[in-house]
Amino acid sequence: MNIEHKLLELKMAWTKRGYSFEYWIDPPGQVWSDFVHDVDELLVLVEGEIEFAGNRVRPNVGDEVLIPARTAHTVKNTGESANR
């Protein structure tokens, strides 16, 4: 299954669950520091490596990570290639 098909499946599944869908590609070393959202955020790693700073969570490809609303979080691409 190619990436575009995986993304379409995720978008449809998340829509059914009441989530919106956005897609990022981050280069190696990209850091998103101290973000806080007003709504719950659901993240799934499609390709590459990431780490959530503070608690050192490193999800595997396909794992979902729920970030509760109003929770500060930092995400870093820890791999040697882009992540999605």
N, C-alpha and C positions, 0 to 999 in steps of 0.2 A: 504494500500500500504506500503510495507516495505522500509527501508532506501535505500537499493541497487537499487530498482526500481526508487525511487525519484531521486537518484543521476544520474542514466542513463538518465532519462528524462531531467534533468537539463543540462547535458553534451551535449545532442543532440540539445536542444533548443539554448544553448549558442553558439555552433558551427555554427548554422544557422545564428546567429546574429554577427558572426565574433570574438567571444571571445574564448580564451583557457579555460581550466577547470582544477583546482587543488582542492584537498580535504584535509581538516585539521580536526583533532580532538584535542581540547585543554582541558587540565584539569582545574578544578576550580582555579581561581586566575591567570591563564596564562595571561601575558601582552606582546603585541607586540608594542614596543615603537618607535615613530618617524620614521616610515617607509615612504619612498618615492619611487614611481615607475615611470618609463619613459613612461608608457602607462596607459590608463584608467583601473581601476580595478572595477570589478563588484562582489559584495559579496551577498550571500543569506544565512540566518541562517536556517539550516535544523532542528536543535534540540538544546535546551538549551537557554542560555541567553548571550548576549554580549552588550558592551557599547563602543561607540566611544568617547574617551576623548576629552575634549575641548568644544565640542558642546553638549555633553550628549545625543547623539542619541542612543536609545535603540530599535532596530528593533524587530518586532515580527517574529516568525517562518514563513518562506515563503516570508518575505519582501526582496526586492532587495535594495541594497545600492550602489550607484555609487560613486566611489572615483576618481576624475579627476586626470589625469597624473600630476606628479610633485607636488602633494599636500601631505604635511606631515600629517600623521595620526597615532593614537595610538588606539589599540583595546584591550579590556580586557574581559575575561570570568568572568562575575559577578554572575554566578549561583553557585549552590552547587554541580553540576555534570558537566561531560564533555559536551562540545558543539561541534557541527558539522557545 
